[in-house]
Amino acid sequence: MAAHPSREAVIPGPRGYPLVGVIPWLARDPFGYLVGAARNYGGLVRLRLGPATVYLVSDPADVRHILVDNHVNYWKGPILRGIKLIIGDGLFGSDGQLWQQQRRLMSPAFHRRRLTEMVGVMTDVVEAAAVRWNDRIARKTPVDLLEEMAPINIEIVLRTLFGTSIDYCEIGKLRAASDIIFHHSEKLVFSFFVPMRVPRPGHRRFLAALSVVDEIVERIIAERRKDPADRGDLLSMLLLARDEGSGTAMDDRQVRDEVMSILMAGYESTAAALGWTWYLLSQHPDADVRLQTELDSVLGGRVPSSQDLPRLIFTRQVISESLRLYPPFPTFFRTSHGSDRLGPHNLPPGAALIISPYVTHRLPAHWPNPDVFDPTRFDPDHTAERASEAYYPFGLGQRLCIGANLSLLEQQVVVATVAQRFDRELVSGYVLEPNYDIALRPRNGVPMMLTPR
């Protein structure tokens, strides 16, 4: 086992305040502070959060080591124990053999060939949403393009992965309950550092909201069990799976956990990413004009098909650059099982790690002018100039988000469909304020005036 760090190899970091460490700075500007810490102290930074010590990891080589080369030594483990109240033992929160088994079972539902078959459903959903906006457009009322992305993505996930749909009122209930859950989720994650033995304000409201979502999810599962024929979607795969040893089916609780994990994490992350894309395009009219020129050239006013998407090169670059600046999940959490070495530093067993794509994506050593929105960074020539591990909005290695390709496809379809139909202008006086619940999104939405093109 590696020795504890020598004086020369002490992991650097700010001293912080007595008792509370760096918590006051994090509370004021969490991601600004983390970016500053990495720029000032390097790719591995020691941070004191009250009585706990955590390590911020942002150097691409260290990220690759943890998530790819030596991933067996790093578990989600106890840091995400609070989030299990939401997703149980679903894919997002599980480890070890259960995770391997479920990942292997669910992967075929996200195969690229199968995803291309979903494009027609996606365009239908987006077109229907655009019709719902007509009344507000006629009354010259803003349309919040962050809030409107949520029902679009909920319906896409339900129809493509679970072979079902719910009415718009039910989607509204699901969305409202999810907002409460997401708002509470940050406290659940950080209960690792500050244990939640005493019920906190809002916890009862959180449990009530969780019951609303549970009722919808359990009803979807129960209705499918009445007609369990294989439809080739993810829900069929879950319900028809059998244990290799015992031959038993997955129980309702495990199916619920998997559906909840995919639904909640999937729709919110994609909706948040799209919200940031609309905001960034509003701030960079040259990029918006280039985007619309590409859409007019390739699509000519029709909805995109799966054959069109590879030709929407700048559209994909816009999405990639938006994900660089504002990855929906800006931090991942890991716990080291045994000791390890990261560069010149020894990492002790049981170390709590914060791995941050948000921070890595803003390191000047890997991204010139990192705070500037520049989709041309993702031209092939520029991509070849940097380490692949410098960009990981969906993670890396075995734990790469199972829905990454689905999310990218959704984003491309939504951006292409909406941007060619409407000119968009952010409302006057809008103030951007990032907010992190379970995903990073603009706190004040993205209210825009839409004008049909």
N, C-alpha and C positions, 0 to 999 in steps of 0.2 A: 504494500500500500504506500502511496506517495506521502512524503513528509508534508507537514504544514508549511506554508510559504516562509522562506527566509526573509530577512529584512530587505534584501535587494529585490525580492520578488513579491512584495506586498501589493495586493490589488489596490490601485489608487481609488480615491473617491473623496467627496467633500466631508468635512467634519460634521456639519449640521449643528443643530441646537441640542443642548442637554435634554435628555429624556425623549424628545420627539423626533430628533434627527432631522431629516429633510422634508418631513411631512408638510410644514407650512409652505415651503416653496412649491412642492408638488400640488398642493391644494389650489394655489393661485394660478398656475399655468402648467399643468402636468406634462404636456408634450413639448412645450417650449423648454421646460426645465430638463427633460430627458435628453433632448437634442443638444442643449448647451453642455450637459454633463459629459456626453460622449465626445463632443468637440474639444472640451477642455481636458478630459482625463484619459481619453482613448476608448478602444473598442470593448474593454471589460472594466466596469466601474462598480465599486462597492457603495451601496446606499443603505443608510440606517433609516428604517421606518419604525419609529418608536423603539420597542424592545427587539425588533427583528432586523436581521441583515439580509438584504437581497443583492443580487448581482445583475446589473444591466449589461446585456450582451448585444453588440451591434456590429462588430467586425465580421465581414462576410466569411472569412476563414473559420472563425470560431462558430458562427452560425451553422456552417456546413458540418463542422465536426460534431456539434450537438445533435443536429436534426438528421444527419445522413451517416457520417462515418462511424460514430459511436452512439447511435440513437438508443441502443439497448440499455445504456447507462442512465438515460434520462426519461422520466415518466411525468405525465401530467400530475399524477399522484394527489397528495393532500391539498395542494394549492387550489384545486377546482372542486373541493368537497362541497362547497356551498352551492355551486351551480348544479350539482346533482339533484337538488330540490326541483329543478326545472326539467332536466333531460334524463334524469335517472342514469341508467347504464347505457344510454345511447352512444352512438359512434363518437360523437364529439367529446364525451367525457370519460370514455372507458380506456383501459390499458391492457397490455398483455394478451393472453390467449383469447379472451372475449373479443377484444378489438380486432385481432387478426381474423377470427372466424367471421365476424360481422362485416368487416371490410371486404373480405373475399366474396361473401354472399351478395353484397350490394353493388359491387363494382360494375357488373354487366349492365345495370340500369343507366350507367353514366358513360357508356361506350360512345365514342365519337360518332359512329355510324348511326346509333340509335338517336343521338341528340339531333342530328340533322333532320330526322323525321318529325321533330317537334316544332320546327320553324313555323309551319302553317298555323298551329295552335297559338303560338306566341303572337303572330301578326294579327290574328283574329281578336285576341284579348286586348292588344294595344289599340286597334281600330275602334273597338267598342268603348274603350276608355275615352278616346278622342271625341266620340259622339257625346259622351256625358259632359264634356267640357263646353259644348257649343253654347249652352245657355249663359254660362259665365262670360264667355268670349263676347257674346252679343251684348251683354250688360256692361262690358268693359270692367269686369271684376277679375282680380288676379287669380291665377291658378297656381297653387303650391305644388311645384313639380317634385318636391321631396315627398310630401304626403301622398300624392297621386301615384307615385311609383310603388307604394306598399300594396294596395289592392291589386295592381297589375301583376306584381310578382307572386302574391299569395295565390291568385287564380292560376297563374302559369304553373307553379309548383303542384297545386292540387290536381290540375288536369293532366300534366305530363308524367308525374311520378306516382300519383295515387289514383288516377283514373276516375276522378270525381270532381264535382263542383258544388259550391254553396252559393246562395243568393247574396246580393250586394249588401243586404242588411246584416247577414251573418258574417260577411267579411268585415264589416264595420265593427261588429262586436269582437271579433277575433283581433282586429287591429287595436282597438281601445284597450283590451285586456293585455295584449302584448306590450303596449307602451308602458303599462304599469309594471309588468314583469321585467322589461328591459331596464327601466329606471331603478329597480331594486337590485338588479343583477350585479352591479358594481360593488354594492355592499356585500353581497354573497361571496364574490371572488375574494375581496379583501378581508373577509372574516378569517382567512388563513393567518393574517397578521394581527387582527384585533378580533378575538373570538366573540361570537354572537350568542353568548349564553343567556343574556337577558334580552327578551323581545324588544325590538326597536320600533320607533314610529314607522308606520307604513307596512309593517310585516303582515298584519291581518289583511290589509287591502291587497297585498301581494298574493296571499294565499287564496283570496276570493277570485282574483283575476286568473290565477293558475287553474282554478276549478272551471272557469268559463272555457278556457282553451282545452282543458282535459275533456270536457263534455263534448266538444266539437270533434276532437281527435278520436275519442272512443266511439262516437256515433259513426264516423267514417269507417273505422275498423269493423264494427258490428254489422254495418250494412254490407260490407264486402264479404264477410263470413257467410252471409245468407246466400251468396252466389260466388263461390270460391274458384270458379273457372280461371285458368291462367290467362291473363290479359297481356302478359309480357311487360308489365310495369313493375315499379319497385314494390308496391304493396303486395302484388301477387308473389314476388320473390320472397318477401318476408313471411307471408302466410303459408306458402307451400314448402318452405324450407324444413328439412328434417335433420335431426342430430345424427352424425355419422355413426355414433356408437349405439345409442338407444333407439333411434328411429322416431323419437318424439318430436312434435311440432313446437315451434316457439310459442311461449305463453303470451297472453294478451298484454301483460305488463311489459315484456321485452319489446313486443311489436309497438306498443304505445311509446316507449322510450325512443325507439328508432325513428318513428314518424315525427315525434315531437322535436327530436334533434335536427332532422333534416328540414322540417317546416320552419321552425323558429330561426335557426341560424341561417338557413338558405334564403328566405325571402328578405329578412332584415338586412343582411349584408349586401345583397344585390340592389335593394332599394336605396340604401345609403350611398353606395358607389355611384349610382345614377344621379342622385341628388348633387353630389360633388361635381360630376361631369357637367350638369346643367349650369351650376354656379360658375365653374371655371370658363366655360364657353362664353358666358355673359360678360366675363371680365377680359376676354381676349377675342375681340371681334374679327381679327385677321384669321384666327384659327377657325372661327365659326363660318366665315365666308368660304374658306377652303373646304371645310366639311360639307357645306351645302352644295358647293360646286361639284364635289365628288359624287354626292348622292344624286344630283340632277343628271350627271353624265352616265352613271351606272344604272340607275333605276328609272329615270325618266318619268317620275311621278307614281310609279306602281309600288306596291309593298315588296319588301325584299324576299327573295327565295333563298334556299340553302345554296344554290349555285351562284348567287350574287355575292354572298358574304366574303369569299376569298378576294374579290375585286375591291372591296371597301377597305383599302389599305390604310388610308388616313383616318378613317373612322376607328379602326382598331388601335391606331397609334394614340388617338385622343383618349380612348378608354384606358390604355396602358399607362399613359402619363397621369391621368386622374388617379388611378390606383397607386401610382408611385407616391404622389403627394398626400393622398388621403386613403390609405388602405383601410377597408372596413373594420378589420380586426388589427389594430395597430400594435398590439402586444400579444405574445404567447407566453404561457407560463410552463416551466418545467422544474422538476426536482431531481438532483443528482442522486443516483443510488449508491455509487461508490465514489472514491476520489478520482480525479482526472486532472489532466494538464491542458491548459489553454494558453498557447504561446509560452511566455516565460513564467506563467503563474500556475500554482497548484490550487485546484478547487477541492474543497473538502466534501466528504459524503454529506448528503442531506442539504446541500446548498439550494436555496430558492433562487430561481433564475427568471428574469424578465427578458425575453427575446423580442426585439422591437423592429419590425419592418419599417415602421414610421421613421425611426431614428436612422436606420441603415440607409433608407432611401434619401436621406438629407445630409449624408456625409460628403463634404466637398472632395475628398480623395477619390470618390467613385462617381460622383455626379457633379460636374462643373455647374456653377450657379444653381445649386440644388433647390433653392426656394422659388425658382422661376418655372412657370408652366411652359413646356416646350415639347410638343408631341414628336418633333423630329428626332428626339433622343432615341426613338425606337425604329429609326431607319436601320436596315440591316448592317450598314457599315459602322454605325455608332454602337450598335448592340455588341458587335464583335470586339469592341475596344475594352470592355469591362468584364469583370468576373460575373458569371451567371448568378452566383450567390448574393450579389449586390442588390438583386431584385427578387422579392419573394412575398408578394401580397397575399398569396394563398398558402404560404408555408413551403417546406421543402421535404424531399425524401418520402419515406413511407407514410408520414402523416400529412402529406400534401392534401389539401381539402378535396374530398371526394367530389364535391360539386363545382370545382374550379371551372371546368370546361362548360358546364351548364350555365354558370353565372356569366362567363365571358360571352357566350352565345346570346343569352337574354339581353345583356347590355348592348351588344351590337345591333340586335333586332330592334330594341326599343329606341335607341338613339337614331337609327336610320329611319324608322317609321315616323317618329315625332318630329325630328329636325327637318325632314323634307316637307312636312305638312304645315309647320308653323315657324314664323319668326318669333323670337323670344326676347323679352327685355325685363331685366330685374327691376322690381318696383323701386321708386325713388326713396332714399333714406334707409335702405336695407343695411343692417349691420351684421357682418359675419361673426359668429361665435361657435367654434367647434364644441361639440358635446359628446362625451363618451359614456354610454350606458353599456349595452352588450356589443354595440358597434359604434364606430365614429361617424357622426353625422352633424350637419348644421343645426344648431339649437333652434334657430328661428325659422326653420324651413327654407324653401327656395321659392318665394312668391314671385311669379312672373306674369307679365302681360303677354298674351298670345295673340298673334295676328295670322290668320290663314294666308298661306303663300299662293 
